[in-house]
């Protein structure tokens, strides 16, 4: 059975409007033609060579992270992302990304509610706020347990409290200077200078890792597509980092 790309694009736009994306983002149709059809739907956090090789011809791949982020001046097929674009074109694979728009409508609250099992929360754009009744140590233990992590990276401030919590999926270190009245920020990819600034601003940081917080993308989107009568296959894109 073949599906029309324009039809699913309209559904995805209703589910998580693409106009919610940040000005620097590149969500939406990355590769393909709305008038064309496709046979199967695949879901993945990233477009990778392994993911594309596993896909059938004439298929659609929906990812969280856009394959094309910056303007392309060349297409050298040994380089990223041209190598992956060439493989997708040769297999007639169409690409859609749901990035910052999906962060604002689905991602953060899913992690808080479904993974961390926190039922009372408030979301403002990228940031999900909730209350924690315990210590920083107990929050870290809870996160490691629920996300199945062996280790996390933390920054401890002089703040004795750990009650008002903010969570941003992906890379949220840039929000450090914009958050107020919190005791702890949970996110990924925190930079050194962002950790130093958080200490001055007197709140803790918990860095779970970018992949670790966002590899749930397919898990979130799959049932939403199923409810619309679509069948989709989740393909795991591997964490580019190993811990030794």
C-alpha positions as CSV (number, residue, x, y, z in Angstrom):
1,X,0.0,0.0,0.0
2,X,1.3,3.4,-0.9
3,X,0.8,6.6,1.0
4,X,0.9,10.2,-0.1
5,X,3.6,12.4,1.3
6,X,1.5,15.6,1.4
7,X,-1.2,13.8,3.4
8,X,1.2,12.7,6.2
9,X,3.0,16.1,6.1
10,X,-0.4,17.7,6.8
11,X,-1.1,15.3,9.7
12,X,2.4,15.9,11.2
13,X,1.8,19.7,11.0
14,X,-1.5,19.3,12.8
15,X,0.2,17.1,15.4
16,X,3.2,19.4,16.0
17,X,3.0,22.6,13.9
18,X,6.2,23.2,11.9
19,X,5.8,26.9,12.4
20,X,6.6,26.4,16.0
21,X,10.2,25.6,15.1
22,X,13.0,28.0,16.0
23,X,14.3,30.4,13.3
24,X,17.6,28.5,13.1
25,X,15.9,25.1,12.8
26,X,15.2,23.1,9.6
27,X,12.2,21.0,10.5
28,X,9.7,19.8,7.8
29,X,10.3,18.2,4.5
30,X,14.1,17.8,4.0
31,X,14.2,15.6,0.9
32,X,11.4,14.6,-1.4
33,X,8.3,15.9,-3.2
34,X,4.9,16.4,-1.5
35,X,3.1,14.9,-4.6
36,X,5.0,11.7,-4.4
37,X,4.0,8.5,-2.6
38,X,5.9,6.1,-0.4
39,X,5.5,2.5,0.7
40,X,6.7,2.3,4.3
41,X,7.4,4.7,7.2
42,X,10.5,4.4,9.4
43,X,11.3,6.4,12.5
44,X,14.7,7.3,13.9
45,X,16.4,9.9,16.0
46,X,19.0,10.5,13.3
47,X,19.6,9.9,9.6
48,X,22.6,7.5,9.5
49,X,24.1,5.2,6.9
50,X,23.0,2.2,8.9
51,X,19.4,3.4,9.1
52,X,19.2,4.1,5.4
53,X,20.7,0.8,4.5
54,X,18.1,-1.0,6.5
55,X,15.2,0.8,4.8
56,X,13.3,-0.5,1.7
57,X,13.2,1.5,-1.5
58,X,10.5,4.2,-1.9
59,X,10.1,4.7,1.8
60,X,9.7,7.7,4.2
61,X,12.1,8.4,7.1
62,X,10.9,10.7,9.9
63,X,13.6,11.8,12.2
64,X,14.0,14.2,15.2
65,X,17.3,15.8,14.0
66,X,17.3,17.3,10.5
67,X,20.0,15.9,8.2
68,X,20.5,19.3,6.6
69,X,21.0,22.0,9.2
70,X,23.2,24.6,7.5
71,X,23.1,25.9,3.9
72,X,25.0,23.5,1.5
73,X,27.6,25.0,-0.8
74,X,28.9,21.7,-2.2
75,X,27.7,18.1,-2.4
76,X,30.9,16.0,-2.1
77,X,29.7,12.5,-1.6
78,X,32.5,11.5,0.7
79,X,31.4,14.2,3.2
80,X,28.5,14.6,5.7
81,X,25.7,15.1,4.9
82,X,26.1,14.6,1.2
83,X,27.0,10.9,1.5
84,X,23.7,10.2,3.3
85,X,21.7,12.4,0.9
86,X,23.1,10.5,-2.1
87,X,22.2,7.1,-0.5
88,X,18.7,8.4,0.3
89,X,18.2,9.7,-3.3
90,X,19.4,6.4,-4.8
91,X,16.9,4.5,-2.8
92,X,14.1,7.1,-3.4
93,X,13.8,7.7,0.4
94,X,12.1,10.9,1.5
95,X,13.1,12.7,4.7
96,X,11.0,14.6,7.2
97,X,12.4,16.2,10.4
98,X,10.4,17.1,13.5
99,X,12.9,18.9,15.7
100,X,12.3,22.0,17.8
101,X,8.6,22.0,17.1
102,X,8.4,18.5,18.5
103,X,10.4,19.5,21.5
104,X,7.8,22.1,22.3
105,X,4.7,20.0,21.8
106,X,5.7,16.4,22.9
107,X,9.3,15.6,23.8
108,X,9.9,17.2,27.2
109,X,6.5,16.3,28.7
110,X,6.9,12.7,27.5
111,X,10.2,12.3,29.3
112,X,8.8,13.8,32.5
113,X,5.5,12.0,32.5
114,X,6.1,8.6,30.8
115,X,9.8,8.0,31.7
116,X,10.4,9.8,35.0
117,X,6.8,9.2,36.0
118,X,6.2,12.7,37.2
119,X,2.5,13.4,36.7
120,X,2.2,17.1,37.8
121,X,4.2,19.5,35.6
122,X,4.0,22.7,33.6
123,X,5.5,23.2,30.1
124,X,6.7,26.6,28.7
125,X,8.1,26.1,25.2
126,X,11.2,23.9,25.6
127,X,11.2,23.8,29.4
128,X,9.2,21.4,31.5
129,X,8.9,22.4,35.2
130,X,8.1,20.0,38.1
131,X,8.5,19.7,41.8
132,X,10.8,17.1,43.4
133,X,10.3,16.1,47.0
134,X,13.8,15.0,47.9
135,X,17.5,15.7,47.6
136,X,19.8,16.2,44.6
137,X,21.2,12.7,45.3
138,X,17.8,11.1,45.2
139,X,16.8,12.9,42.0
140,X,20.0,11.7,40.3
141,X,19.3,8.1,41.5
142,X,15.7,8.4,40.1
143,X,16.9,9.6,36.8
144,X,19.6,6.9,36.4
145,X,17.0,4.3,37.3
146,X,14.3,5.5,35.0
147,X,16.6,6.3,32.0
148,X,18.7,3.1,32.6
149,X,21.9,5.1,32.8
150,X,25.1,3.9,34.5
151,X,26.4,7.5,34.9
152,X,25.3,11.1,34.7
153,X,27.3,14.3,35.0
154,X,26.3,16.8,37.6
155,X,27.3,20.3,38.8
156,X,26.5,21.1,42.4
157,X,25.9,24.7,43.5
158,X,25.7,26.0,47.1
159,X,21.9,25.7,46.9
160,X,20.7,23.3,49.7
161,X,17.4,22.7,47.9
162,X,16.4,20.5,45.0
163,X,12.7,21.2,44.7
164,X,12.0,23.4,41.7
165,X,13.2,21.4,38.7
166,X,13.5,22.3,35.0
167,X,14.0,19.8,32.2
168,X,15.0,20.5,28.6
169,X,15.6,17.5,26.2
170,X,18.6,17.5,24.0
171,X,21.1,20.3,24.4
172,X,19.8,22.8,26.9
173,X,22.9,24.4,28.3
174,X,22.2,27.6,26.5
175,X,19.2,28.2,28.7
176,X,21.2,28.5,31.9
177,X,21.2,32.3,31.9
178,X,17.5,32.5,31.0
179,X,16.1,30.3,33.8
180,X,15.0,31.8,37.1
181,X,13.7,30.4,40.4
182,X,14.9,26.8,39.8
183,X,17.0,24.6,42.0
184,X,18.1,22.2,39.2
185,X,18.2,21.9,35.4
186,X,18.2,18.5,33.8
187,X,19.4,18.4,30.2
188,X,22.3,17.3,28.0
189,X,25.5,18.6,26.3
190,X,26.3,21.1,29.1
191,X,29.5,23.1,28.4
192,X,32.1,24.0,30.9
193,X,31.3,27.7,30.9
194,X,27.6,26.9,31.3
195,X,28.3,24.9,34.4
196,X,30.3,27.7,35.8
197,X,27.5,30.1,35.2
198,X,25.0,27.8,36.8
199,X,27.1,27.7,40.0
200,X,27.1,31.5,40.1
201,X,23.3,31.5,39.6
202,X,23.1,29.0,42.4
203,X,21.3,26.0,40.8
204,X,22.4,22.4,40.1
205,X,22.9,20.8,36.7
206,X,22.3,17.2,35.7
207,X,23.7,16.3,32.3
208,X,22.1,13.0,31.2
209,X,23.5,13.2,27.6
210,X,21.8,14.3,24.4
211,X,21.2,10.9,23.0
212,X,20.2,9.5,26.3
213,X,17.3,12.0,26.6
214,X,16.2,11.9,23.0
215,X,16.4,8.3,21.7
216,X,12.7,8.0,22.7
217,X,11.6,9.9,19.5
218,X,10.3,6.8,17.7
219,X,8.7,5.5,20.8
220,X,6.7,8.8,21.1
221,X,5.7,9.2,17.5
222,X,4.8,5.6,16.7
223,X,1.5,5.3,18.6
224,X,0.5,8.8,17.3
225,X,0.9,7.5,13.7
226,X,-0.8,4.2,14.5
227,X,-3.9,6.1,15.7
228,X,-4.1,7.6,12.2
229,X,-3.9,4.2,10.5
230,X,-0.2,4.4,9.6
231,X,2.2,1.6,10.2
232,X,5.8,2.5,11.1
233,X,9.1,0.8,12.0
234,X,11.5,2.2,14.5
235,X,15.2,2.0,13.6
236,X,17.7,2.8,16.3
237,X,20.5,5.2,15.5
238,X,23.4,4.4,17.7
239,X,24.9,6.9,20.2
240,X,28.0,8.3,18.6
241,X,29.8,8.3,21.9
242,X,31.2,5.3,23.8
243,X,32.2,5.4,27.5
244,X,35.4,3.7,28.5
